[in-house]
């Protein structure tokens, strides 16, 4: 899997999570199966009318990614694997090469 594919999957999962406050991504692995689980849950959220799709926000996120690739700039940072917030200049802090932000690691302060 390419770096671009991993980033796109993170963008899509984070975007899906933004549409339902009760939606948390349980499967952090970047696999086709994980994407299908995310798709299944997100489809259910939409069918139950728990959230609406904001395609403009998805387009905005993908546009920023494409523009950074076009200019050959890599996004400098990582997405938190718990809250999916993009943390500028972040580096992996988990054994599996992912990153969990300070707020998620220390929820009380």
DRENDO-1510 file (C-alpha; in Angstrom, 1 decimal, always signed):
<recs>
REC; n; res; u; v; w
REC; 1; UNK; +0.0; +0.0; +0.0 .
REC; 2; UNK; +1.4; +3.4; -1.0 .
REC; 3; UNK; +1.7; +6.3; +1.4 .
REC; 4; UNK; -0.9; +8.2; -0.7 .
REC; 5; UNK; -3.4; +5.3; -0.3 .
REC; 6; UNK; -2.8; +5.3; +3.5 .
REC; 7; UNK; -3.4; +9.0; +3.7 .
REC; 8; UNK; -6.6; +8.8; +1.6 .
REC; 9; UNK; -7.9; +6.1; +3.8 .
REC; 10; UNK; -7.2; +8.1; +6.9 .
REC; 11; UNK; -8.9; +11.1; +5.3 .
REC; 12; UNK; -12.0; +9.1; +4.4 .
REC; 13; UNK; -12.2; +7.5; +7.9 .
REC; 14; UNK; -11.8; +10.8; +9.6 .
REC; 15; UNK; -14.4; +12.4; +7.4 .
REC; 16; UNK; -16.8; +9.6; +8.1 .
REC; 17; UNK; -16.2; +10.0; +11.8 .
REC; 18; UNK; -16.9; +13.7; +11.6 .
REC; 19; UNK; -20.5; +13.0; +10.6 .
REC; 20; UNK; -21.6; +11.1; +13.7 .
REC; 21; UNK; -20.4; +11.9; +17.2 .
REC; 22; UNK; -21.0; +8.3; +18.3 .
REC; 23; UNK; -19.0; +6.8; +15.3 .
REC; 24; UNK; -15.6; +5.7; +16.3 .
REC; 25; UNK; -13.4; +3.7; +14.0 .
REC; 26; UNK; -12.7; +0.4; +15.9 .
REC; 27; UNK; -10.4; -1.1; +13.2 .
REC; 28; UNK; -7.2; +1.0; +12.9 .
REC; 29; UNK; -5.6; -1.3; +10.4 .
REC; 30; UNK; -5.2; +0.1; +6.9 .
REC; 31; UNK; -6.7; -2.8; +5.0 .
REC; 32; UNK; -9.5; -3.3; +2.5 .
REC; 33; UNK; -11.4; -5.1; +5.2 .
REC; 34; UNK; -11.1; -2.2; +7.5 .
REC; 35; UNK; -12.4; +0.2; +4.8 .
REC; 36; UNK; -15.4; -2.2; +4.2 .
REC; 37; UNK; -16.2; -2.1; +7.9 .
REC; 38; UNK; -16.0; +1.7; +7.9 .
REC; 39; UNK; -18.2; +1.8; +4.8 .
REC; 40; UNK; -20.7; -0.6; +6.3 .
REC; 41; UNK; -21.1; +1.4; +9.5 .
REC; 42; UNK; -21.2; +4.8; +7.7 .
REC; 43; UNK; -23.9; +3.4; +5.4 .
REC; 44; UNK; -25.9; +2.4; +8.4 .
REC; 45; UNK; -25.5; +5.8; +10.0 .
REC; 46; UNK; -26.8; +7.4; +6.9 .
REC; 47; UNK; -29.7; +5.0; +6.4 .
REC; 48; UNK; -30.8; +5.6; +10.0 .
REC; 49; UNK; -30.7; +9.3; +9.3 .
REC; 50; UNK; -28.2; +9.8; +12.1 .
REC; 51; UNK; -26.1; +12.0; +9.9 .
REC; 52; UNK; -26.0; +13.8; +6.5 .
REC; 53; UNK; -23.2; +13.6; +4.0 .
REC; 54; UNK; -21.2; +16.7; +3.6 .
REC; 55; UNK; -19.5; +16.1; +0.3 .
REC; 56; UNK; -18.1; +19.7; +0.3 .
REC; 57; UNK; -16.0; +18.9; +3.3 .
REC; 58; UNK; -14.8; +15.6; +1.7 .
REC; 59; UNK; -13.9; +17.5; -1.4 .
REC; 60; UNK; -12.0; +20.1; +0.6 .
REC; 61; UNK; -9.9; +17.5; +2.4 .
REC; 62; UNK; -9.2; +15.6; -0.8 .
REC; 63; UNK; -8.4; +18.8; -2.7 .
REC; 64; UNK; -5.8; +19.8; +0.0 .
REC; 65; UNK; -4.2; +16.3; -0.3 .
REC; 66; UNK; -4.1; +16.4; -4.1 .
REC; 67; UNK; -2.6; +19.9; -4.1 .
REC; 68; UNK; +0.1; +18.9; -1.7 .
REC; 69; UNK; +0.9; +15.9; -4.0 .
REC; 70; UNK; +0.9; +18.1; -7.1 .
REC; 71; UNK; +3.4; +20.4; -5.5 .
REC; 72; UNK; +5.4; +17.4; -4.3 .
REC; 73; UNK; +4.9; +18.5; -0.7 .
REC; 74; UNK; +4.2; +15.7; +1.7 .
REC; 75; UNK; +1.8; +16.5; +4.4 .
REC; 76; UNK; +4.1; +17.2; +7.4 .
REC; 77; UNK; +2.4; +15.5; +10.3 .
REC; 78; UNK; +0.0; +12.7; +11.0 .
REC; 79; UNK; -3.6; +11.9; +11.8 .
REC; 80; UNK; -4.3; +10.8; +15.4 .
REC; 81; UNK; -5.5; +7.2; +15.3 .
REC; 82; UNK; -8.1; +7.9; +18.1 .
REC; 83; UNK; -9.6; +11.3; +17.3 .
REC; 84; UNK; -8.4; +11.6; +13.6 .
REC; 85; UNK; -7.3; +15.2; +14.1 .
REC; 86; UNK; -4.4; +16.1; +11.8 .
REC; 87; UNK; -1.4; +17.1; +14.0 .
REC; 88; UNK; +1.1; +19.2; +12.1 .
REC; 89; UNK; +4.7; +18.0; +12.5 .
REC; 90; UNK; +3.6; +14.9; +14.4 .
REC; 91; UNK; +5.7; +11.7; +14.2 .
REC; 92; UNK; +4.8; +8.1; +15.0 .
REC; 93; UNK; +4.6; +7.4; +18.8 .
REC; 94; UNK; +3.1; +3.9; +18.7 .
REC; 95; UNK; +4.9; +0.6; +18.1 .
REC; 96; UNK; +2.9; +0.0; +14.9 .
REC; 97; UNK; +4.0; +3.3; +13.3 .
REC; 98; UNK; +0.9; +5.3; +14.0 .
REC; 99; UNK; +0.4; +8.3; +16.2 .
REC; 100; UNK; -1.9; +9.1; +19.0 .
REC; 101; UNK; -2.1; +12.8; +19.9 .
REC; 102; UNK; -1.3; +14.3; +23.3 .
REC; 103; UNK; -5.0; +15.1; +24.0 .
REC; 104; UNK; -6.0; +11.4; +23.5 .
REC; 105; UNK; -3.0; +10.1; +25.4 .
REC; 106; UNK; -3.7; +12.4; +28.4 .
REC; 107; UNK; -7.5; +13.1; +28.3 .
REC; 108; UNK; -7.5; +14.8; +31.7 .
REC; 109; UNK; -4.9; +17.4; +31.0 .
</recs>
